[in-house]
Amino acid sequence: MEAGFWVAVAVLPLAALLWWWNDYWYALPFLLRRRGKLPPGYMGLPFLGEMPAFLWYFKLLGRPDDFINAKRRKYGDGIGLYRTYLLGSPTIIACTPSAIKLVLQAQSSFEMGWNTVELVGTTSLVAVEGAAHTRVRGLVLRAVNQPDALRKITLMVQPRVTAALKSWSHRGRITVLKEAKKVTLASIGKYFASIETEHVLDTLDDLVKGIINGLKSYPINFPGTALHYALQCRRKAMAIFRQELEKRKQREASASVPKNDLLEALMQMKDEAGNRLSDNEVLDNIVTLIVAGFTSTSVAIMWALYYLAKYPDVLHKLREEHMLISKKNGDSVTYEDIASCKYTSKVVEEIIRMANVSTFVVRTATKDVEYKGYKIPKGWKVACWLRYLHTNPEYFEDPLCFNPDRWNEPAKPGSYLVFGGGARMCAGNMYARLQVSVLLHHLILGYRWKLVNPNVGMSYLPHPCPADEVEIDITQI
Ligand code: HEM
């Protein structure tokens, strides 16, 4: 008994020290130096911070929204900021439209602050800041996200989409996420660099997976870590596109016909001062666009098949709309056809809202920032919790219900940020919407499908996904 007492006396303070380690280490010095009041919260264990709680809610319980709801219950709604420690850094979580707006729009106070900038490419648009970002972003948007590019993309992706759908129905039973990744990569490979060879696409698939894992990993770089492997993957992906780029230069020298793809477009484009992108800028941005666009679009396609199988009335209305444009054009659709489908655009928006591909986006504070009496300290990360907006009944009525008609009215200001916001809003948002819509057009007119496991559970990491990755039986109509 006495021994037990003394063990408790020794262990309890140690446990308390560990339990609040990050608060003592990061929050206490901030308060002692009278730099201001920190948002409420708990920063967790040394090194791990609140990662165990995050995994508890996202992975074990399968109730991702309770990660934030638990904070709301404990600390109140307050100003929508909570302090924590995630992914190896002291972090402020921002979860109301006004707090998120502050972070995404005040570029001089918040920057990307990548832990390992080589992994996203030092000259890519996601890595550069200020005027350099505006310049590269302008060129990239022209090349992938504006009507001229979208017209070209619509035509280029269709043969890949129709071939993929045919092969799905030949096999009868498929896993949609796996197949959506293949068709998305085939479309990206073709439009980005005229790559059609299957083994090159398979290699790219593996390399992109490696890079994405590295982006989500702890920032520790030595052999055996995810980050180390990811950096190798990035170098290999760059090498594939460098080879293509060199071929283009030789072709340019021999004045033969240029290819009509993104690589060529980025090589030729000039900024306002008349300057072209350097070779490295072209390559960094191509790889970045693939990493940013590949999984996100594939996941959206997967959810499209899932929700349309679950909501036959929506599918019926969609079919009626697409039969009208199909009668006009036969097999192929144009960008203008797709843009004219008003109901489709609501369905696609609702699919992307429900998909919640990006739980949060991250910035780093470049100075101490005051917000409603609280401080966001310089050097801390800020996680803008986008998912919280899209699953919150305050902003979306019955938020977990799939209801394309909610888009008869626009979303409340600042509450719909699936593509982020401010100067770094997704540079491929129209591309993604288009890719999903084109696939839907050919799918709903030519095929019927049903879910093999309609009541399967959900997993939420690395992104929300039915546990069977949407297994379907599909046949041609
Ligand atoms: C449903 C599909 C997609 C979703 C949900 C999505 C989501 C997002 C979000 C939330 C951001 C903001 C990141 C931040 O603020 O840190 C972003 C940025 C970005 N996205 Fe997407 N994205 C999608 C598809 C695509 C596609 C298809 C491409 C390329 C073809 C793309 C390229 C980019 C790029 C380059 C940025 C960085 C922009 C910048 O820093 O200026 N995305 N995306």
Boltz pocket constraint, residues with backbone or C-beta under 6 A from the ligand:
constraints:
  - pocket:
      binder: B
      contacts: [[A, 125], [A, 126], [A, 137], [A, 144], [A, 288], [A, 289], [A, 290], [A, 292], [A, 293], [A, 294], [A, 296], [A, 297], [A, 300], [A, 352], [A, 357], [A, 358], [A, 361], [A, 362], [A, 417], [A, 418], [A, 419], [A, 420], [A, 421], [A, 423], [A, 424], [A, 425], [A, 426], [A, 427], [A, 428], [A, 429], [A, 431], [A, 432]]
      max_distance: 6.0
